[in-house]
Amino acid sequence: MLDLRLILANLTRWRLLTGITLLTVTVAFFLFGLLLSLDRVFSTGVEVEKADRLVVANSVSLMQSLPRAYRDRIADQEGVEVVSGNVFFGGFYQDVSQPLMAIATDPEEFVSLVPEARFNTPADRARWIDDPGTIAVGRALADKYEWKVGDLVPLYSYLYQRTDGSNSWTFRVAAIFDAADRSGNTNTLLMHYSYVNEQRAYGRDSVGWYNIRIADPSGWEKVATEIDATFANSPFETKTASEAAFAHELINQVGDFSLIVRLSSFAVFFTLILVAANSIAHSVNERVPEFAILKALGASDRSAFASVVVEGTAIIAVGALLGAILTRFAVPEIAAYSSTLSALAVRPADYLWIALAVLIVGFLVSVAPAVRAWRVTIARDLRHAG
């Protein structure tokens, strides 16, 4: 029978060693929880069956532009409801260390395409739509730089020079928008495509990509095929995909992040097992004579084995709990800070994976020391007690 008081005493005997082990486990499970969320972000879109929003880009690369003239031809495709042309502004605020996700778009079409971008009032939305020289700023970005409606914001674009030869642009904040839910991205800045197109010295009448909304989400693949067929064999061929699939493909152009995340998870737990197992093994080796005494007093081999497993699993469980708490509070902060990771979120299923990992890792780090405790004999090991 297990003596929980004895197990607790053993856990607190070598406090420094236990503390270091607990810290290692906490960090490992914090990373594990973070990696679970990252894996979902980088895997998004590979199993999309329905999509009402599509992206039309140059088939060669997103860095290659498309003619603005494609806009009307795309809008004429059967099933297409709304089309918006977009240009990545490539700017920063005050210093190159403060880059911005700034997009020049068609305001009215954007509002229709992205209802999850919520303006406080219709007047706020109209103020931005009606004034080409203004910008709409996401709440997170506005809070970061303390921008308010009416402020003049100087931006520098490393991609687009103005017709006067300057790379400096100045916009007035017309509105600040929020996201429909916490997973939404408000680290973006929106400007008028027409204004940027008129003021830039080169690249006029071209867009980086088109966003479109279609009437029947279940038929998105057919619409995508028809759009690409329209521009086949032209100087600017297109590649159309759902927003999620497009984002996934864009990420994978840099590397298979999903695979990287999984390999990182394995590396984290391999290191965890080594550190925690070494700590528990050291503790058991120091207590071999004590196990001999306990067996002399009537304790069984089975109870010695079980007590070590419980000790190891307890350390893993406490560390996992602390790591999960850290993840719970850290992930929303990371999502709010980074527009790329704005969809990052902790889900209830993550806690089930953490619980399963506790059981698996707890057994793995404890099994070898537990076998050592099982094999302690009174005749051989009791003489070392003293």
PERA-V664341 format. One record per backbone hydrogen bond with DSSP energy under -1.0 kcal/mol. NH is the residue of the N-H (numbers start at 0). CO is the residue of the C=O. Records with the same first field share a line. If there is no record, write none. Layout:
BEGIN
NH->CO / CO
END
This chain:
BEGIN
6->2
7->3
8->4
9->5
10->6
11->7
14->12
17->13
18->14
19->15
20->16
21->17
22->18
23->19
24->20
25->21
26->22
27->23
28->24
29->25
30->26
31->27
32->28
33->29
34->30
35->31
36->32
37->33
38->34
39->35
40->36
41->37
42->38
45->42
47->44
50->216
53->211
54->240
55->209
56->238
58->236
63->60
65->206
67->204
69->66
70->67
73->69
74->70
75->71
76->73
79->76
80->212
81->212
83->210
85->208
86->103
88->101
91->155
92->97
94->92
97->94
99->90
101->99
102->188
103->86
104->190
109->105
110->106
111->107
112->108
113->109
116->113
117->177
124->120
125->121
126->122
127->123
128->124
129->125
133->130
134->171
135->189
136->174
137->187
138->176
140->185
141->137
142->138
143->139
144->140
146->141
149->172
150->147
152->170
154->168
155->91
156->166
157->89
161->165
162->198
164->161
168->154
170->152
171->132
172->150
173->134
174->134
176->136
177->117
179->115
183->180
188->100
189->135
190->102
192->104
195->191
196->192
197->193
198->194
199->195
200->160
206->65
207->85
208->85
209->55
210->83
211->53
212->81
213->51
214->78
218->215
219->216
222->218
223->219
224->220
225->221
226->222
227->223
228->224
229->225
230->226
233->230
238->56
240->54
242->52
245->241
246->242
247->243
248->244
249->245
250->246
251->247
253->250
254->250
256->254
259->255
260->256
261->257
262->258
263->259
264->260
265->261
266->262
267->263
268->264
269->265
270->266
271->267
272->268
273->269
274->270
275->271
276->272
277->273
278->274
279->275
280->276
281->277
282->278
283->279
284->280
285->281
290->286
291->287
292->288
293->289
294->290
295->291
296->292
297->294
298->293
303->299
304->300
305->301
306->302
307->303
308->304
309->305
310->306
311->307
312->308
313->309
314->310
315->311
316->312
317->313
318->314
319->315
320->316
321->317
322->318
323->319
324->320
325->321
326->322
327->323
328->324
329->325
330->326
333->329
334->330
335->331
336->332
337->333
341->338
343->340
349->346
352->348
353->349
354->350
355->351
356->352
357->353
358->354
359->355
360->356
361->357
362->358
363->359
364->360
366->362
369->365
370->366
371->367
372->368
373->369
374->370
380->376
381->377
383->380
384->381
END
